[in-house]
Amino acid sequence: MADVWFTTTEKIHQIIEMGPIKNIFNWGRKNSVYFLMQPMGCCGVEMFVFGAAPYDCTRFGCMPRNTPRQTDVMIISGYITRKYLPVIKNLWEQMVEPKWCVAIGECAISGGPFYDSYNIIQNTADYFPIDVFVPGCPPGQSSSLRPLMNLQEKIKQRKDKRGY
C-alpha cells in the first residue's frame, strides 16, 4: 500500500502563500469585484448612474449585488446617520473575507456639510477599514469608476490592509 499523505489547513495555507496560487486567487478577485452599495443623498444618485449604460461598471468586472454574502466590496456613498450605522455594521459583518470598503463623497469621508449635525457620522474610517477614499461633493459618475479600478490594482498587487 502506498503511504497515505495527510495534510492540515496550516500546510494548505503555507502552500498558497509560497506559490503562484495566490497570484491566481488575486487575479480572480481583481476581475470579479462584486459590490454592495449603501447609497444616501446626492452621492447615492451618482452611484446609481455608475451602473447605467454610459458608465457601465460591469465591463470592468465590477457588478452590484443585493446580498452581503455575495459581495466583497462595500461602497459607502453619502452620509451615514447614527440610526443607520448599526445596520451597515451588520451588513459589513455578514460579508465574507476578504472584503474591502470604499468611501465616496465628502459626507462619507468626513460628514460633509452635515459635519456639525448630531446625527451624522463624521468619520467612517472609525467604523470601517476604508481602502479607497473618493473626495467630492458629490463626485461625478466618472470618478466612481476610478476608486474601483484603484481597488483592483490594490488587490492585484496584494496591497490591501488585511494581507489576503
C-alpha positions as a printed NumPy array, in Angstrom:
array([[  0.   ,   0.   ,   0.   ],
       [  1.161,   3.484,  -0.758],
       [  1.787,   5.916,   2.017],
       [ -1.234,   7.999,   2.876],
       [ -0.425,  11.69 ,   2.921],
       [ -2.362,  13.729,   5.438],
       [ -2.355,  17.486,   5.392],
       [ -3.642,  20.191,   7.649],
       [ -5.22 ,  23.544,   6.998],
       [ -1.984,  25.239,   8.054],
       [  0.003,  23.353,   5.419],
       [ -2.507,  24.287,   2.726],
       [ -2.209,  27.96 ,   3.701],
       [  1.607,  27.676,   3.567],
       [  1.426,  26.221,   0.048],
       [ -0.889,  29.025,  -1.072],
       [  1.363,  31.708,   0.455],
       [  4.56 ,  30.485,  -1.188],
       [  3.423,  29.843,  -4.726],
       [  1.742,  31.405,  -7.716],
       [ -1.6  ,  30.082,  -6.479],
       [ -2.01 ,  33.321,  -4.529],
       [ -1.445,  35.267,  -7.751],
       [ -4.231,  33.275,  -9.427],
       [ -6.573,  33.956,  -6.491],
       [ -5.781,  37.686,  -6.615],
       [ -6.298,  37.746, -10.404],
       [ -9.738,  36.218,  -9.886],
       [-10.571,  38.643,  -7.082],
       [ -9.378,  41.587,  -9.168],
       [-11.551,  40.722, -12.15 ],
       [-14.727,  39.93 , -10.22 ],
       [-15.361,  42.754,  -7.788],
       [-18.922,  42.383,  -6.524],
       [-20.026,  45.409,  -4.568],
       [-22.79 ,  46.239,  -2.132],
       [-23.909,  49.857,  -2.319],
       [-25.065,  51.953,   0.588],
       [-26.43 ,  54.984,  -1.302],
       [-27.562,  58.005,   0.663],
       [-28.287,  61.536,  -0.503],
       [-26.828,  63.059,  -3.646],
       [-23.811,  60.705,  -3.764],
       [-26.226,  57.781,  -3.898],
       [-27.848,  59.183,  -7.041],
       [-24.417,  59.481,  -8.655],
       [-23.722,  55.833,  -7.749],
       [-26.938,  54.686,  -9.446],
       [-25.801,  56.327, -12.684],
       [-22.492,  54.482, -12.306],
       [-24.278,  51.207, -13.061],
       [-26.188,  52.617, -16.041],
       [-25.224,  52.451, -19.706],
       [-22.811,  55.434, -20.096],
       [-20.591,  54.319, -17.2  ],
       [-21.273,  50.587, -17.391],
       [-19.347,  49.173, -14.444],
       [-19.798,  45.532, -15.478],
       [-17.328,  45.863, -18.345],
       [-14.617,  46.419, -15.717],
       [-15.576,  43.342, -13.709],
       [-17.487,  45.344, -11.092],
       [-21.018,  44.091, -10.524],
       [-23.577,  45.198,  -7.943],
       [-25.153,  42.518,  -5.775],
       [-28.148,  42.596,  -3.469],
       [-26.926,  40.471,  -0.611],
       [-23.821,  40.954,   1.535],
       [-22.979,  37.254,   1.396],
       [-22.227,  37.549,  -2.329],
       [-20.125,  40.711,  -2.177],
       [-16.539,  41.548,  -1.347],
       [-16.659,  45.369,  -1.551],
       [-18.928,  47.75 ,   0.328],
       [-19.37 ,  51.161,  -1.254],
       [-20.485,  53.808,   1.204],
       [-21.659,  56.831,  -0.758],
       [-23.19 ,  59.714,   1.109],
       [-23.891,  60.38 ,   4.746],
       [-24.452,  57.772,   7.445],
       [-26.856,  58.568,  10.251],
       [-26.362,  57.208,  13.754],
       [-29.615,  55.273,  13.412],
       [-28.417,  53.592,  10.184],
       [-24.887,  52.809,  11.436],
       [-25.811,  49.511,  13.217],
       [-27.472,  48.267,  10.018],
       [-24.377,  48.993,   7.914],
       [-22.148,  47.354,  10.543],
       [-24.363,  44.269,  10.438],
       [-24.102,  44.135,   6.634],
       [-20.313,  44.552,   6.879],
       [-20.059,  41.644,   9.317],
       [-22.139,  39.432,   7.002],
       [-19.713,  39.911,   4.106],
       [-17.204,  37.115,   3.558],
       [-13.44 ,  37.597,   3.781],
       [-11.528,  39.1  ,   2.053],
       [-13.589,  42.266,   1.96 ],
       [-12.875,  45.873,   1.13 ],
       [-14.588,  49.197,   1.717],
       [-14.773,  52.338,  -0.434],
       [-15.987,  55.731,   0.837],
       [-17.345,  58.041,  -1.864],
       [-18.174,  61.679,  -1.216],
       [-17.403,  64.221,   1.473],
       [-20.335,  63.052,   3.593],
       [-18.99 ,  59.507,   3.732],
       [-15.464,  60.671,   4.476],
       [-15.913,  63.493,   6.963],
       [-19.609,  64.321,   7.336],
       [-19.559,  66.913,   4.549],
       [-21.926,  69.843,   5.008],
       [-23.568,  67.938,   7.88 ],
       [-20.341,  67.905,   9.906],
       [-21.83 ,  69.753,  12.888],
       [-25.005,  67.677,  12.935],
       [-25.529,  65.458,  15.958],
       [-26.94 ,  62.527,  13.987],
       [-24.426,  62.205,  11.109],
       [-21.274,  60.077,  11.448],
       [-18.284,  62.336,  10.845],
       [-15.549,  59.775,  10.151],
       [-16.445,  56.419,   8.626],
       [-12.841,  55.253,   8.967],
       [-13.512,  54.948,  12.71 ],
       [-16.112,  52.269,  11.992],
       [-14.929,  50.593,   8.765],
       [-11.449,  49.902,   7.344],
       [-11.681,  52.176,   4.306],
       [ -9.39 ,  51.095,   1.47 ],
       [-10.127,  53.859,  -1.06 ],
       [-11.414,  57.4  ,  -0.468],
       [-13.076,  59.445,  -3.237],
       [-13.448,  63.137,  -2.381],
       [-16.047,  65.408,  -3.904],
       [-19.465,  66.793,  -3.156],
       [-20.903,  64.913,  -4.984],
       [-18.227,  63.233,  -7.061],
       [-19.177,  62.681, -10.692],
       [-20.049,  59.337, -12.215],
       [-16.667,  59.034, -13.877],
       [-14.963,  59.411, -10.51 ],
       [-16.966,  56.447,  -9.221],
       [-15.121,  54.193, -11.635],
       [-11.644,  55.328, -10.592],
       [-11.798,  54.016,  -6.992],
       [-12.863,  50.561,  -8.109],
       [-10.018,  50.461, -10.622],
       [ -7.613,  51.586,  -7.865],
       [ -9.013,  48.873,  -5.626],
       [ -8.497,  46.306,  -8.398],
       [ -4.833,  47.306,  -8.645],
       [ -4.515,  47.077,  -4.872],
       [ -5.989,  43.572,  -4.929],
       [ -3.736,  42.547,  -7.818],
       [ -0.584,  43.766,  -6.07 ],
       [ -1.705,  42.41 ,  -2.671],
       [ -1.522,  45.842,  -1.073],
       [ -4.711,  45.566,   0.906],
       [ -4.765,  46.085,   4.661],
       [ -5.713,  42.568,   5.63 ],
       [ -2.979,  40.724,   3.697],
       [ -5.09 ,  38.261,   1.688]])
